[in-house]
Amino acid sequence: MIKEMEMNVKEKMEMVMQMKKIALAKLIIPFCIAGVMVIFFWFAGQEIYTKYATVFSIYSFVPFGGTVAAIPAGLRLGIPPIGLISFIIFTDAVLSLFLVWNFDYAKKIPGIGEIVERAEEKGEKAIRRYKWAKRFGFIGLVLLVMFPLQWTGSAVGSIVGRLIGMPPLMTWLAVIVGTSIRSILTTLISIGILSIL
């Protein structure tokens, strides 16, 4: 009897340790992926690194419509359209991956926690304001991410997906599809406008 209890406790401890390792891997993997991309651009040369860093800064820190501002800026800097689209999709995919895997843990990380909580508040506002997104599930989330509305984007889309009960993989895929369509359309429109000018 005691031997069985010891074995049972040991199995549960091993399972808990395995779960902790998985949680730690989910926390670290998105940062590693982003780090590899930064190193890749660094070794590609200072000029390329500076161009993509500029696009990333505009995309990340312009309060509303980062894509609408970043893509024309990237095109003017001479970044090829396919490279620009791929970079924005990659950026949103890594951010979304971090959020769908670590939504609950991310709130506890100093510095990141406040950003995630603000994105969660925006996600809750988006759910209240765009009720159709919840009704349509995957397609609704794609549309929410695709159109640069006031409170939407990949971070808010990731959180909205988790808040409405979508599994992490489906949420991540919806964000990638929405970002891809938005980036391609914005790039094509920007190329058209820049060619006219």
GULUM-202542 format. One record per residue: residue number from 1; residue in one letter; x, y, z of N, C-alpha, C in turn. Coordinates in Angstrom, 1 decimal. Layout:
N
[NUM, "A", [X, Y, Z], [X, Y, Z], [X, Y, Z]]
...
end
This chain:
197
[1, "M", [0.8, -1.2, 0.0], [0.0, 0.0, 0.0], [0.9, 1.3, 0.0]]
[2, "I", [1.8, 1.3, 0.9], [2.7, 2.5, 1.0], [3.6, 2.6, -0.3]]
[3, "K", [4.0, 1.4, -0.8], [4.8, 1.4, -2.0], [4.0, 2.0, -3.2]]
[4, "E", [2.7, 1.6, -3.2], [1.9, 2.1, -4.3], [1.7, 3.6, -4.2]]
[5, "M", [1.5, 4.1, -3.0], [1.4, 5.6, -2.8], [2.6, 6.3, -3.2]]
[6, "E", [3.8, 5.7, -2.8], [5.1, 6.3, -3.2], [5.2, 6.4, -4.7]]
[7, "M", [4.8, 5.3, -5.4], [4.9, 5.3, -6.8], [3.9, 6.3, -7.5]]
[8, "N", [2.8, 6.4, -6.9], [1.7, 7.4, -7.4], [2.2, 8.8, -7.2]]
[9, "V", [2.8, 9.1, -6.0], [3.3, 10.5, -5.8], [4.5, 10.8, -6.7]]
[10, "K", [5.4, 9.8, -6.9], [6.5, 9.9, -7.8], [6.1, 10.2, -9.2]]
[11, "E", [5.1, 9.5, -9.7], [4.5, 9.7, -11.1], [3.9, 11.1, -11.2]]
[12, "K", [3.2, 11.5, -10.2], [2.6, 12.9, -10.2], [3.7, 14.0, -10.2]]
[13, "M", [4.7, 13.8, -9.4], [5.8, 14.7, -9.4], [6.5, 14.8, -10.8]]
[14, "E", [6.7, 13.7, -11.4], [7.4, 13.7, -12.7], [6.5, 14.4, -13.7]]
[15, "M", [5.2, 14.2, -13.6], [4.2, 14.8, -14.5], [4.2, 16.3, -14.3]]
[16, "V", [4.3, 16.8, -13.1], [4.4, 18.2, -12.8], [5.7, 18.8, -13.3]]
[17, "M", [6.8, 18.1, -13.1], [8.1, 18.6, -13.6], [8.0, 18.7, -15.2]]
[18, "Q", [7.4, 17.7, -15.8], [7.3, 17.7, -17.3], [6.5, 18.9, -17.7]]
[19, "M", [5.4, 19.2, -17.0], [4.5, 20.3, -17.3], [5.2, 21.7, -17.2]]
[20, "K", [6.1, 21.8, -16.1], [6.9, 23.0, -15.9], [7.9, 23.2, -17.0]]
[21, "K", [8.5, 22.1, -17.5], [9.4, 22.2, -18.6], [8.7, 22.7, -19.9]]
[22, "I", [7.6, 22.1, -20.1], [6.8, 22.5, -21.3], [6.4, 24.0, -21.2]]
[23, "A", [6.0, 24.4, -20.0], [5.6, 25.8, -19.8], [6.8, 26.8, -20.1]]
[24, "L", [7.9, 26.4, -19.5], [9.2, 27.1, -19.7], [9.6, 27.2, -21.2]]
[25, "A", [9.5, 26.1, -21.9], [9.8, 26.1, -23.3], [8.8, 27.0, -24.1]]
[26, "K", [7.6, 27.0, -23.8], [6.6, 27.8, -24.4], [6.9, 29.3, -24.2]]
[27, "L", [7.5, 29.6, -23.0], [7.8, 31.0, -22.7], [9.1, 31.4, -23.5]]
[28, "I", [10.0, 30.5, -23.6], [11.3, 30.9, -24.2], [11.3, 30.8, -25.7]]
[29, "I", [10.7, 29.8, -26.3], [10.7, 29.6, -27.8], [10.4, 30.9, -28.6]]
[30, "P", [9.3, 31.6, -28.3], [9.1, 32.8, -29.2], [10.3, 33.8, -29.1]]
[31, "F", [10.9, 34.0, -27.9], [12.0, 34.9, -27.8], [13.2, 34.4, -28.6]]
[32, "C", [13.4, 33.1, -28.6], [14.5, 32.5, -29.3], [14.3, 32.7, -30.8]]
[33, "I", [13.1, 32.5, -31.3], [12.8, 32.7, -32.7], [13.0, 34.1, -33.1]]
[34, "A", [12.6, 35.0, -32.3], [12.8, 36.5, -32.6], [14.3, 36.8, -32.6]]
[35, "G", [15.0, 36.2, -31.6], [16.4, 36.5, -31.5], [17.2, 36.0, -32.7]]
[36, "V", [16.8, 34.8, -33.2], [17.4, 34.3, -34.4], [17.2, 35.2, -35.6]]
[37, "M", [16.0, 35.8, -35.7], [15.7, 36.7, -36.8], [16.6, 38.0, -36.7]]
[38, "V", [16.7, 38.5, -35.5], [17.5, 39.7, -35.2], [19.0, 39.4, -35.6]]
[39, "I", [19.5, 38.3, -35.2], [20.9, 37.9, -35.6], [21.0, 37.7, -37.1]]
[40, "F", [20.0, 37.1, -37.7], [20.0, 37.0, -39.2], [20.1, 38.4, -39.9]]
[41, "F", [19.3, 39.3, -39.5], [19.3, 40.7, -40.1], [20.6, 41.4, -39.7]]
[42, "W", [21.2, 41.1, -38.5], [22.4, 41.8, -38.1], [23.6, 41.3, -39.1]]
[43, "F", [23.6, 40.0, -39.4], [24.6, 39.5, -40.3], [24.4, 39.8, -41.7]]
[44, "A", [23.2, 40.2, -42.1], [22.8, 40.5, -43.4], [23.4, 41.9, -43.8]]
[45, "G", [23.8, 42.7, -42.8], [24.5, 43.9, -43.1], [23.7, 45.1, -42.4]]
[46, "Q", [24.5, 46.1, -42.1], [24.0, 47.2, -41.3], [22.8, 47.9, -42.1]]
[47, "E", [22.9, 48.1, -43.4], [21.9, 48.8, -44.1], [20.5, 48.0, -44.1]]
[48, "I", [20.6, 46.7, -44.3], [19.4, 45.8, -44.2], [18.8, 45.8, -42.8]]
[49, "Y", [19.7, 45.7, -41.8], [19.3, 45.7, -40.4], [18.5, 47.0, -40.1]]
[50, "T", [19.1, 48.1, -40.5], [18.5, 49.4, -40.2], [17.2, 49.6, -40.9]]
[51, "K", [17.0, 49.1, -42.1], [15.7, 49.2, -42.8], [14.7, 48.4, -42.1]]
[52, "Y", [15.0, 47.2, -41.8], [14.0, 46.3, -41.1], [13.7, 46.8, -39.7]]
[53, "A", [14.7, 47.3, -39.0], [14.5, 47.9, -37.6], [13.6, 49.1, -37.7]]
[54, "T", [13.7, 49.9, -38.7], [12.9, 51.1, -38.9], [11.4, 50.6, -39.1]]
[55, "V", [11.2, 49.6, -40.0], [9.9, 49.1, -40.3], [9.3, 48.5, -39.0]]
[56, "F", [10.1, 47.8, -38.3], [9.6, 47.2, -37.0], [9.2, 48.3, -36.0]]
[57, "S", [10.0, 49.3, -35.9], [9.7, 50.4, -35.0], [8.4, 51.1, -35.4]]
[58, "I", [8.2, 51.4, -36.6], [7.0, 52.0, -37.1], [5.8, 51.1, -36.9]]
[59, "Y", [6.0, 49.9, -37.2], [4.9, 48.9, -37.1], [4.5, 48.7, -35.6]]
[60, "S", [5.4, 48.7, -34.7], [5.2, 48.4, -33.3], [4.7, 49.6, -32.5]]
[61, "F", [5.2, 50.7, -32.9], [5.0, 51.9, -32.0], [4.0, 53.0, -32.5]]
[62, "V", [3.5, 52.8, -33.7], [2.5, 53.8, -34.2], [1.2, 53.3, -33.6]]
[63, "P", [0.5, 54.2, -32.8], [-0.6, 53.7, -32.0], [-1.7, 53.1, -32.8]]
[64, "F", [-2.1, 53.7, -33.9], [-3.2, 53.1, -34.7], [-2.7, 53.0, -36.2]]
[65, "G", [-3.0, 51.8, -36.7], [-2.6, 51.6, -38.1], [-1.2, 51.5, -38.4]]
[66, "G", [-0.5, 50.7, -37.5], [1.0, 50.5, -37.7], [1.3, 49.9, -39.1]]
[67, "T", [0.5, 49.0, -39.6], [0.7, 48.4, -40.9], [0.6, 49.4, -42.0]]
[68, "V", [-0.5, 50.3, -41.9], [-0.7, 51.3, -42.9], [0.5, 52.3, -43.0]]
[69, "A", [1.2, 52.5, -41.9], [2.3, 53.4, -41.9], [3.6, 52.6, -42.2]]
[70, "A", [3.8, 51.4, -41.7], [5.0, 50.7, -41.9], [5.3, 50.2, -43.3]]
[71, "I", [4.3, 49.8, -44.0], [4.5, 49.2, -45.3], [4.9, 50.3, -46.3]]
[72, "P", [4.2, 51.4, -46.4], [4.7, 52.4, -47.3], [6.2, 52.9, -47.0]]
[73, "A", [6.4, 53.0, -45.7], [7.8, 53.4, -45.3], [8.8, 52.3, -45.7]]
[74, "G", [8.5, 51.1, -45.5], [9.4, 50.0, -46.0], [9.6, 50.0, -47.5]]
[75, "L", [8.5, 50.2, -48.2], [8.7, 50.3, -49.7], [9.6, 51.5, -50.1]]
[76, "R", [9.4, 52.6, -49.4], [10.2, 53.8, -49.7], [11.7, 53.5, -49.4]]
[77, "L", [11.9, 52.7, -48.3], [13.3, 52.4, -48.0], [13.9, 51.4, -48.9]]
[78, "G", [13.1, 50.8, -49.8], [13.7, 49.9, -50.8], [13.6, 48.4, -50.5]]
[79, "I", [12.8, 48.1, -49.5], [12.6, 46.7, -49.1], [11.6, 46.1, -50.1]]
[80, "P", [12.0, 45.0, -50.7], [11.1, 44.3, -51.7], [9.8, 43.9, -51.0]]
[81, "P", [8.7, 44.1, -51.8], [7.3, 43.8, -51.2], [7.2, 42.4, -50.6]]
[82, "I", [7.8, 41.4, -51.2], [7.7, 40.0, -50.6], [8.4, 40.0, -49.3]]
[83, "G", [9.5, 40.6, -49.2], [10.3, 40.7, -47.9], [9.6, 41.4, -46.8]]
[84, "L", [8.9, 42.5, -47.2], [8.2, 43.3, -46.3], [7.0, 42.6, -45.8]]
[85, "I", [6.2, 41.9, -46.7], [5.0, 41.1, -46.3], [5.5, 40.0, -45.3]]
[86, "S", [6.5, 39.3, -45.7], [7.0, 38.2, -44.9], [7.5, 38.6, -43.5]]
[87, "F", [8.1, 39.8, -43.5], [8.6, 40.3, -42.2], [7.5, 40.7, -41.3]]
[88, "I", [6.4, 41.3, -41.8], [5.3, 41.6, -40.9], [4.5, 40.4, -40.5]]
[89, "I", [4.4, 39.4, -41.4], [3.7, 38.2, -41.0], [4.5, 37.5, -39.9]]
[90, "F", [5.8, 37.4, -40.1], [6.7, 36.8, -39.1], [6.6, 37.5, -37.8]]
[91, "T", [6.6, 38.8, -37.7], [6.5, 39.6, -36.5], [5.2, 39.3, -35.8]]
[92, "D", [4.1, 39.3, -36.5], [2.8, 39.0, -35.9], [2.7, 37.6, -35.5]]
[93, "A", [3.3, 36.7, -36.2], [3.2, 35.2, -35.9], [4.0, 34.9, -34.6]]
[94, "V", [5.1, 35.6, -34.4], [5.9, 35.3, -33.2], [5.2, 36.0, -32.0]]
[95, "L", [4.7, 37.2, -32.1], [3.9, 37.8, -31.0], [2.7, 37.0, -30.7]]
[96, "S", [2.0, 36.6, -31.7], [0.8, 35.8, -31.4], [1.1, 34.4, -30.8]]
[97, "L", [2.2, 33.8, -31.2], [2.6, 32.5, -30.6], [2.9, 32.7, -29.1]]
[98, "F", [3.6, 33.8, -28.8], [3.9, 34.1, -27.4], [2.6, 34.3, -26.6]]
[99, "L", [1.7, 35.0, -27.1], [0.5, 35.3, -26.4], [-0.5, 34.1, -26.3]]
[100, "V", [-0.6, 33.3, -27.3], [-1.6, 32.2, -27.2], [-1.0, 31.1, -26.3]]
[101, "W", [0.3, 31.0, -26.3], [1.0, 30.0, -25.4], [1.0, 30.5, -23.9]]
[102, "N", [1.3, 31.8, -23.7], [1.6, 32.3, -22.4], [0.6, 33.3, -21.9]]
[103, "F", [-0.6, 33.3, -22.4], [-1.5, 34.4, -22.0], [-1.6, 34.6, -20.5]]
[104, "D", [-1.8, 33.5, -19.7], [-1.9, 33.6, -18.3], [-0.6, 34.0, -17.6]]
[105, "Y", [0.5, 33.3, -18.1], [1.8, 33.6, -17.5], [2.4, 35.0, -17.8]]
[106, "A", [2.1, 35.4, -19.0], [2.6, 36.7, -19.5], [2.2, 37.9, -18.6]]
[107, "K", [1.0, 37.7, -18.0], [0.5, 38.8, -17.1], [1.3, 39.0, -15.8]]
[108, "K", [2.0, 37.9, -15.5], [2.8, 37.9, -14.2], [4.3, 38.4, -14.5]]
[109, "I", [4.7, 38.5, -15.7], [6.1, 38.9, -16.0], [6.2, 40.5, -15.9]]
[110, "P", [7.1, 40.9, -15.0], [7.2, 42.4, -14.9], [7.5, 43.1, -16.2]]
[111, "G", [6.8, 44.2, -16.5], [7.0, 44.9, -17.7], [6.1, 44.4, -18.8]]
[112, "I", [6.2, 43.1, -19.1], [5.4, 42.5, -20.2], [3.9, 42.4, -19.7]]
[113, "G", [3.8, 42.1, -18.4], [2.5, 41.9, -17.8], [1.5, 43.1, -18.0]]
[114, "E", [2.1, 44.3, -17.8], [1.2, 45.5, -18.0], [0.8, 45.6, -19.4]]
[115, "I", [1.7, 45.3, -20.3], [1.3, 45.4, -21.8], [0.3, 44.4, -22.1]]
[116, "V", [0.4, 43.2, -21.6], [-0.6, 42.1, -21.9], [-1.9, 42.5, -21.2]]
[117, "E", [-1.9, 43.0, -20.0], [-3.2, 43.4, -19.4], [-3.9, 44.5, -20.2]]
[118, "R", [-3.1, 45.5, -20.7], [-3.7, 46.5, -21.6], [-4.3, 45.9, -22.9]]
[119, "A", [-3.5, 45.0, -23.4], [-4.0, 44.3, -24.6], [-5.3, 43.5, -24.3]]
[120, "E", [-5.3, 42.9, -23.1], [-6.5, 42.1, -22.7], [-7.7, 43.1, -22.6]]
[121, "E", [-7.5, 44.3, -22.0], [-8.6, 45.2, -21.9], [-9.1, 45.6, -23.3]]
[122, "K", [-8.2, 45.9, -24.2], [-8.5, 46.2, -25.6], [-9.3, 45.0, -26.2]]
[123, "G", [-8.8, 43.8, -25.9], [-9.5, 42.6, -26.4], [-10.9, 42.5, -25.9]]
[124, "E", [-11.1, 42.8, -24.6], [-12.5, 42.8, -24.1], [-13.4, 43.9, -24.7]]
[125, "K", [-12.8, 45.0, -24.9], [-13.5, 46.1, -25.6], [-13.9, 45.7, -27.0]]
[126, "A", [-12.9, 45.0, -27.7], [-13.2, 44.6, -29.1], [-14.3, 43.6, -29.1]]
[127, "I", [-14.3, 42.7, -28.1], [-15.4, 41.7, -28.1], [-16.7, 42.3, -27.9]]
[128, "R", [-16.8, 43.3, -27.0], [-18.0, 44.1, -26.8], [-18.4, 44.9, -28.0]]
[129, "R", [-17.5, 45.5, -28.7], [-17.8, 46.4, -29.8], [-18.1, 45.6, -31.1]]
[130, "Y", [-17.3, 44.5, -31.3], [-17.4, 43.7, -32.5], [-17.9, 42.3, -32.2]]
[131, "K", [-19.2, 42.3, -31.8], [-19.8, 41.0, -31.3], [-19.8, 40.0, -32.4]]
[132, "W", [-19.9, 40.5, -33.7], [-19.9, 39.5, -34.8], [-18.6, 38.7, -34.9]]
[133, "A", [-17.5, 39.1, -34.4], [-16.3, 38.4, -34.4], [-16.4, 37.1, -33.5]]
[134, "K", [-17.1, 37.2, -32.4], [-17.3, 36.0, -31.6], [-18.3, 35.0, -32.2]]
[135, "R", [-19.3, 35.5, -32.9], [-20.3, 34.7, -33.5], [-19.7, 33.9, -34.7]]
[136, "F", [-18.8, 34.5, -35.4], [-18.2, 33.8, -36.6], [-16.9, 33.0, -36.3]]
[137, "G", [-16.5, 33.0, -35.0], [-15.3, 32.2, -34.6], [-14.1, 32.5, -35.4]]
[138, "F", [-13.5, 31.5, -36.1], [-12.3, 31.6, -36.8], [-12.3, 32.7, -37.8]]
[139, "I", [-13.4, 32.7, -38.6], [-13.5, 33.7, -39.7], [-13.7, 35.1, -39.1]]
[140, "G", [-14.4, 35.2, -38.0], [-14.6, 36.5, -37.3], [-13.3, 37.0, -36.8]]
[141, "L", [-12.4, 36.1, -36.2], [-11.1, 36.6, -35.7], [-10.2, 37.0, -36.9]]
[142, "V", [-10.3, 36.2, -38.0], [-9.5, 36.6, -39.2], [-9.8, 38.0, -39.6]]
[143, "L", [-11.1, 38.3, -39.7], [-11.6, 39.6, -40.1], [-11.2, 40.7, -39.1]]
[144, "L", [-11.3, 40.4, -37.8], [-10.9, 41.3, -36.8], [-9.4, 41.7, -36.9]]
[145, "V", [-8.6, 40.8, -37.2], [-7.1, 41.0, -37.4], [-6.9, 41.7, -38.7]]
[146, "M", [-7.6, 41.3, -39.7], [-7.4, 41.7, -41.1], [-7.6, 43.2, -41.3]]
[147, "F", [-8.7, 43.7, -40.7], [-9.0, 45.2, -40.9], [-8.4, 45.9, -39.7]]
[148, "P", [-7.6, 46.9, -40.0], [-6.9, 47.7, -38.9], [-7.9, 48.6, -38.2]]
[149, "L", [-8.8, 48.0, -37.5], [-9.8, 48.8, -36.7], [-9.1, 49.4, -35.5]]
[150, "Q", [-9.9, 50.2, -34.7], [-9.3, 51.0, -33.7], [-8.6, 50.1, -32.6]]
[151, "W", [-9.1, 49.0, -32.2], [-8.5, 48.2, -31.1], [-8.0, 46.9, -31.6]]
[152, "T", [-7.8, 46.7, -32.8], [-7.4, 45.3, -33.3], [-6.0, 45.3, -33.7]]
[153, "G", [-5.6, 44.1, -34.0], [-4.2, 43.8, -34.5], [-3.9, 42.4, -34.0]]
[154, "S", [-2.6, 42.0, -34.2], [-2.3, 40.6, -33.8], [-2.3, 40.3, -32.3]]
[155, "A", [-1.8, 41.3, -31.5], [-1.9, 41.1, -30.1], [-3.3, 41.0, -29.6]]
[156, "V", [-4.1, 41.9, -29.9], [-5.5, 41.9, -29.5], [-6.2, 40.7, -30.1]]
[157, "G", [-6.0, 40.4, -31.3], [-6.6, 39.3, -32.0], [-6.3, 38.0, -31.2]]
[158, "S", [-5.0, 37.8, -30.8], [-4.6, 36.6, -30.1], [-5.3, 36.5, -28.8]]
[159, "I", [-5.5, 37.6, -28.1], [-6.2, 37.6, -26.8], [-7.6, 37.4, -27.0]]
[160, "V", [-8.2, 38.1, -28.0], [-9.7, 37.9, -28.3], [-9.9, 36.4, -28.5]]
[161, "G", [-9.1, 35.8, -29.3], [-9.3, 34.3, -29.6], [-9.3, 33.5, -28.4]]
[162, "R", [-8.4, 33.8, -27.5], [-8.3, 33.0, -26.2], [-9.5, 33.4, -25.3]]
[163, "L", [-9.9, 34.6, -25.3], [-11.1, 35.0, -24.5], [-12.4, 34.4, -24.9]]
[164, "I", [-12.5, 34.2, -26.3], [-13.8, 33.6, -26.8], [-13.7, 32.1, -26.8]]
[165, "G", [-12.6, 31.5, -26.3], [-12.5, 30.1, -26.1], [-11.9, 29.3, -27.3]]
[166, "M", [-11.3, 30.0, -28.2], [-10.7, 29.3, -29.3], [-9.4, 28.6, -28.8]]
[167, "P", [-9.1, 27.4, -29.3], [-7.9, 26.7, -29.0], [-6.7, 27.6, -29.4]]
[168, "P", [-5.5, 27.4, -28.8], [-4.3, 28.2, -29.1], [-3.9, 28.1, -30.6]]
[169, "L", [-3.9, 26.9, -31.2], [-3.5, 26.7, -32.5], [-4.5, 27.4, -33.5]]
[170, "M", [-5.8, 27.3, -33.3], [-6.7, 28.0, -34.2], [-6.6, 29.5, -34.1]]
[171, "T", [-6.4, 30.0, -32.8], [-6.2, 31.4, -32.6], [-5.0, 31.9, -33.4]]
[172, "W", [-3.9, 31.1, -33.3], [-2.6, 31.5, -33.9], [-2.8, 31.5, -35.5]]
[173, "L", [-3.5, 30.5, -36.0], [-3.7, 30.4, -37.4], [-4.6, 31.5, -37.9]]
[174, "A", [-5.6, 31.9, -37.1], [-6.5, 33.0, -37.5], [-5.7, 34.3, -37.6]]
[175, "V", [-4.9, 34.5, -36.6], [-4.1, 35.7, -36.6], [-3.1, 35.8, -37.8]]
[176, "I", [-2.5, 34.7, -38.1], [-1.6, 34.6, -39.3], [-2.3, 34.9, -40.6]]
[177, "V", [-3.5, 34.2, -40.7], [-4.3, 34.4, -42.0], [-4.7, 35.9, -42.1]]
[178, "G", [-5.2, 36.5, -41.0], [-5.7, 37.9, -41.0], [-4.5, 38.8, -41.3]]
[179, "T", [-3.4, 38.6, -40.6], [-2.2, 39.4, -40.9], [-1.7, 39.3, -42.3]]
[180, "S", [-1.7, 38.1, -42.9], [-1.3, 37.8, -44.2], [-2.1, 38.6, -45.2]]
[181, "I", [-3.4, 38.5, -45.1], [-4.3, 39.2, -46.0], [-4.2, 40.7, -45.9]]
[182, "R", [-4.1, 41.2, -44.6], [-4.0, 42.6, -44.4], [-2.7, 43.1, -45.0]]
[183, "S", [-1.6, 42.4, -44.8], [-0.3, 42.9, -45.3], [-0.2, 42.9, -46.8]]
[184, "I", [-0.7, 41.8, -47.4], [-0.7, 41.7, -48.9], [-1.6, 42.9, -49.5]]
[185, "L", [-2.8, 43.1, -48.9], [-3.6, 44.1, -49.5], [-3.0, 45.5, -49.3]]
[186, "T", [-2.5, 45.7, -48.1], [-1.9, 47.1, -47.8], [-0.7, 47.3, -48.7]]
[187, "T", [0.1, 46.2, -48.9], [1.3, 46.4, -49.8], [0.9, 46.7, -51.2]]
[188, "L", [-0.1, 46.0, -51.7], [-0.6, 46.2, -53.1], [-1.1, 47.6, -53.3]]
[189, "I", [-1.9, 48.1, -52.3], [-2.5, 49.4, -52.3], [-1.3, 50.5, -52.3]]
[190, "S", [-0.4, 50.2, -51.4], [0.7, 51.1, -51.2], [1.6, 51.2, -52.5]]
[191, "I", [1.8, 50.1, -53.1], [2.6, 50.1, -54.4], [1.8, 50.9, -55.5]]
[192, "G", [0.5, 50.7, -55.5], [-0.3, 51.4, -56.5], [-0.3, 52.9, -56.2]]
[193, "I", [-0.4, 53.3, -55.0], [-0.3, 54.8, -54.6], [1.0, 55.3, -54.9]]
[194, "L", [2.1, 54.6, -54.5], [3.4, 55.1, -54.8], [3.8, 55.2, -56.3]]
[195, "S", [3.2, 54.3, -57.1], [3.5, 54.4, -58.5], [2.8, 55.6, -59.1]]
[196, "I", [1.6, 55.9, -58.6], [0.9, 57.1, -59.1], [1.6, 58.4, -58.7]]
[197, "L", [2.2, 58.4, -57.5], [2.9, 59.6, -57.1], [4.2, 59.7, -57.8]]
end
